[in-house]
Amino acid sequence: MSMKVAVLGSGSGGNSTVVSCSDGDFLIDIGLSAKQIVLRLELLGIDPDRLKGIFLTHEHSDHARGLNVFLKNRDIPVFANAMTKEALEYGIKSEVSWKVFQTGQGFKVGSLMVNAFPIPHDAAEPVGFVVESATAKFGLVTDVGCVTHSMRTNLKGADALFVEANYDEELLEADEKRPWSTKQRISSRHGHLSNTQSGELISEVGCEKLMAVLLGHLSSDCNNDHICKKTIQPLLENVGLKTVELICASQHEPTKWVEFGAKGDPFQMLQGALEQEDLF
């Protein structure tokens, strides 16, 4: 019942994450081209035709761009809330097997429990995701302008996380390419998280179980791997999270697999499943 995740690509050019477990392989977002989705899944040993589902955080093109072409000859269910579905469906020519969930309420996919919780961003109905098996928990939050109580509550206790770390505050302030209004949007409550905000969030929700954090959506000119890790690492060490691996996702290639979660014995797995049921 272990789980593993990898980021296919992350940034303003497109975002997609793959989650693999005993129930199959799932995508969270599909913002790369269909061609790149296929190539990068195959690099990780995943058959694109055998995906069990696609979960959408929101409708922006860098998170949903590949949906139309990828589903042209594939019957893969797409999980989205009502507003995200409505924002996307009229622009999609392919047949889509929509599975509409209600934000804030957990739903089951096979033996997995999935919870989509609300986040602040300038989209129709944006969400973060928590995906849980009996022995593993993965949380993802991207494209979010500020940290909320709901985010803290849902992400707490995860074995692995994906958290956006979009910009370094000083680099954004010094940037001369972007007009002031764009900078204001990026740093607003409905924009994106800075490295510091990401580090503070991880520090708050992290526990002894937390093995790795995938850092995504790094700005190509207002952030980089070195600055991102240099900002976040000390924040984690200050709260005792000294062994957490930080992995910066790239726009151009997939990350390595991050595997977590113990197999456990049948009794422990049953107890874990019952406890999950009580949460939703």
N, C-alpha and C positions, 0 to 999 in steps of 0.2 A: 504493500500500500504506500510505497514511497512516491514522491512526486518530483518532477524536474521541470525547470523553466529555462528558456533562453529568449533573448530579445533578437528578433530578426533584423530590426533597424529602428532607430529612434532619432527624431529631430524634426525640423520644420518641413523636411522633404518627404516624411512618411514614417508611420509608427506601426509596429506589429510585434506581439509577443506570443510565443507558443508555450502552452502548458501540456505536459505529458504525464499520464498516470495509467493505472490499470484499466480505467474506463475508456482510454483512448487519448487522442491528441486534439487539442482545442487551440484556436487563435483568440487572443484578445486584441481587437482592432485589426484592420486590414488596409492601412494607409499607404502601403507600397504598391507599385504596379503588380498586376497579376503575374507577370513574367518573373519579377524579382521575388515575389512570395514563393513561387514554385521552386526557383533556383536555390533560395536560402533554406527552405524546408528540406530539400533534397540534400543539401550540404550537411544538415543535422541528422540525416537518416530518416526523415519523415516523408511518407507518401502523401502528397497533397490531396489525392483523391479519396483518402481514407480518414480525413478529418471528421470529427464527430460534432463539431459546432464552432460557431464564430460569435464571440461576445463583443458588443460595441459599447464603448464608453460615451461617445457622442458622434454627431454627424459631420464634423468638419472634415474637409477633404484629406488632410494629412492623417486621418484615422479611419477613413472609409473609402478612399479612392479606388482601391482594387476590387471592391465588391462586385461591381457589374460584370466585368470581364471574367473574374475568377469563377463566378457562379454560372457562366454561360453553359458549360457542359457538366456541372457538378450539382448534385442535390444535397446540399449541406445546410442544416438549420442555422438560422441567424437569430441570436437572442438580443433583443433591444427593448427599451421601454417605448411607450406609445408615442411620445413626442419625437424621439429619435427616429423611429420608424416613419412617422409622418413626414419628417424633414427629408428623408432619403428616398422613399418608395417611388415618387413620381419621376425621379431622374434615373431610375434603374430599369433597363429594358429586359434583363434576364428574369426568369421566374425565381422568386425568393420564397423559401419556406420560413416565414417569420414566426418566431416564438416570442410573444410579447410578455414581458414581466412587469411587475409593479415595483417601482423604486422604493427601497426600504423594506421589502419583504423577501425573505429567502425563498429559493426554489431549488428543486433537485434535478440533477442531470445524471442519470445512472445512480451511482452511489455517492456522487459528489454533492455537497451543499454549496450553493452559490448565493452570495448576497451582494446586491448592487445598492450602494448607498449614495445619497446626493452629495455633490461637491459644487463649489462656486466657480463658474467659468462662463464665458459669454457664448453659450450654446443653448439649444432648446431645453434639454433635460439631462445634463451631464452627470455621470456617475463614476465612482470608483468600484473596484471589485475585490471581494474576498472569495477564494476558492478553497474549500476544505474537504479533505478525506478524513477517515477515522484517525489517521496518525500524522497528517501534514496540513499546514495552513500557509497559503500564499496570499499576500495582499498587494494590490496595485492601485496607485493613484497618479494620474497624469493630467496636465492641463488644468491646474487649479491655482487660484489666485491667493488663497490664504488657508491656514490650517483651521479646521473646525472641530468641535466636540465629536461630531459624528465620525470624522476621519480617525481621530484618536481612539475612539471606542472600537471601531471596526478593525483597525490595523493592529491593535494590541495583541500580543501573544503569537505573532506570526513566526514561522520558521525562516521565511524569506520574503523580501519585499521588492517591489519596483516603485521607486519614487522619482518624480521629475526633479531635476536640479537645473533649471533653465539658464540662469545667468549669475554672474558675479556682480555685486552691486556697484563696485568702483568701475568696472569695465563698461557696464551699461550707462552709467552717468557720463563717462568720458567719450562714449560712442558718438561720432559725428555723422554717421550715415542715417541714423533714424531721427525723425523730427520729434520734438518734445511730446507731442500728443501720442505717438507710438510708444515712447518710453513710459508714459503715464499708464497706458493700457497694459503694458507688460507687467508693470509693478503694482497694478491695481488689485483689488479684491477679486476680480474676475479675470485676471491675467494668468501669470505663471509664478512658480515658486523660485526664489533665489537659492543659492547654495546654503546660505545660513538658515533660511526657513526649512529647507529639506533636512539639514542636520539636526535642527531642533525638534522636528517632528519625529525623526528616527530615534532620537535620544529619549523622547517621551514614550514611545510605544514599544521600544526594543526590550527584550528580556533575555534570559540565559539561553533560550531556544534559538534566538536569531542567529542564523549562520552567515547569511549573505544579503547584501542590498545591491540591486541593480539600479544604477542612476541613469536616468534617461532625459531625452529632450534637451540636451545641452546645446546652447546657442553656439553657432559656428564662429562667431566673432566676439561674443561677450562672455565666453566661458571656454574652458578646456579641461582635460582630464586632471592635469596637475593641480590647477587652482581649485577645482571641485573637491578633490580628495583632501587637499591641504586644509580646506575650510571645514569639511565635515568630520574628518578623522578625529581631531581633538575634541569635538563636541561629544562624540561617542565615547572616547576614552575617559572623559570627565565623569561619565555615569557608569563606568565599569564595563562598557562594551568594547573591550580591547581586541577581541578575536574575530569580530565581524569582518567579512571580506567585502570590500567595496569594488564594484565592477562598473565602469563607465561604458554605457552602450554607445555604439557608433551608428552613424547614419548609413554607412557604406557596406557593412558586413555584420553577420550575426555574432553574438557573444558566444562563449562556451556554455555548455549546460551547467546549471546549478541544481544539484540533487539534494533532497532533504526528506525527512520523515522516516520513522522506523517502521519496520514491518509489524512488529507487535504480535501478541498472541490473540486468538479469536475472542477471548473474554474481554481483553482490553479494547479491542477494536469495536466490539458491541457496545461497551460502556461509552466509548468516545462518540459513537454514532448517536446514542440516546441523548447524550449531553448536547450534541449539536442540534438535535431536534427541538430541545427545550429552548434554544436561543431564538427560534423564529416562530 
